[in-house]
Amino acid sequence: MADHHVYVVECADGTLYTGYTTDVERRVAEHDAGEGAKYTRGRTPVTLRHVESFDSKSAAMSREYAIKSLSRPEKERLIGEGDGDAGN
């Protein structure tokens, strides 16, 4: 079962943040409450833009690293393609 997720949120200032979690809804709520990553604390509210699910933590962490390595235009293409996946 795919219990490990990589997600991309768009912050209120238009920047993108990529993270790993086992519970996407909880994690996005933490970001919105200012309890998430230090990066997102001053950039709320956030909007979930993309989610990918994996069977293992190591696969998810590898994908998180790959997404973080993408350029801004590449990330925009990724979230543009994945709009239907957000929230699933």
URSULHU-V446841 format. One record per residue. RES is the residue in three letters. SS is DSSP state (a for helix, b for strand, c for the rest). PHI is phi in whole degrees, 0 to 359 (999 if undefined). D_FIRST is the distance of its C-alpha to the first C-alpha in Angstrom with 1 decimal. Layout:
res = <RES/RES>
ss = <SS/SS>
phi = <PHI/PHI>
d_first = <D_FIRST/D_FIRST>
This chain:
res = <MET/ALA/ASP/HIS/HIS/VAL/TYR/VAL/VAL/GLU/CYS/ALA/ASP/GLY/THR/LEU/TYR/THR/GLY/TYR/THR/THR/ASP/VAL/GLU/ARG/ARG/VAL/ALA/GLU/HIS/ASP/ALA/GLY/GLU/GLY/ALA/LYS/TYR/THR/ARG/GLY/ARG/THR/PRO/VAL/THR/LEU/ARG/HIS/VAL/GLU/SER/PHE/ASP/SER/LYS/SER/ALA/ALA/MET/SER/ARG/GLU/TYR/ALA/ILE/LYS/SER/LEU/SER/ARG/PRO/GLU/LYS/GLU/ARG/LEU/ILE/GLY/GLU/GLY/ASP/GLY/ASP/ALA/GLY/ASN>
ss = <c/c/c/b/b/b/b/b/b/b/c/c/c/c/c/b/b/b/b/b/b/c/c/a/a/a/a/a/a/a/a/a/c/c/c/c/c/a/a/a/a/c/c/c/c/c/b/b/b/b/b/b/b/b/c/c/a/a/a/a/a/a/a/a/a/a/a/a/c/c/c/a/a/a/a/a/a/a/a/a/a/c/c/c/c/c/c/c>
phi = <999/278/258/243/231/247/226/234/246/259/278/301/272/90/282/248/233/247/212/243/200/256/214/297/299/298/294/296/297/297/300/297/277/79/252/276/298/305/301/272/303/262/236/275/281/249/236/292/246/200/221/232/244/222/279/230/296/297/295/295/294/296/292/302/299/296/294/297/277/289/285/304/300/294/295/296/294/300/286/293/288/262/306/289/273/300/88/268>
d_first = <0.0/3.8/5.9/8.9/11.3/14.8/17.2/20.9/23.3/26.9/29.4/32.6/34.6/32.7/31.0/27.4/25.1/21.8/19.5/16.2/14.5/11.6/13.3/15.0/17.4/18.6/19.2/21.1/23.1/24.0/25.2/27.3/28.7/29.9/27.7/25.3/26.2/29.9/30.0/29.0/31.1/34.2/32.6/31.2/30.2/27.1/25.4/21.8/22.2/19.1/15.3/13.0/9.2/7.9/5.7/8.9/11.7/14.2/13.0/13.0/16.3/17.8/17.1/18.6/21.6/22.0/22.1/24.5/26.7/27.1/30.4/30.8/31.4/28.4/26.2/28.0/27.2/23.5/23.4/25.8/23.5/20.5/22.3/20.5/17.1/18.4/17.3/14.2>
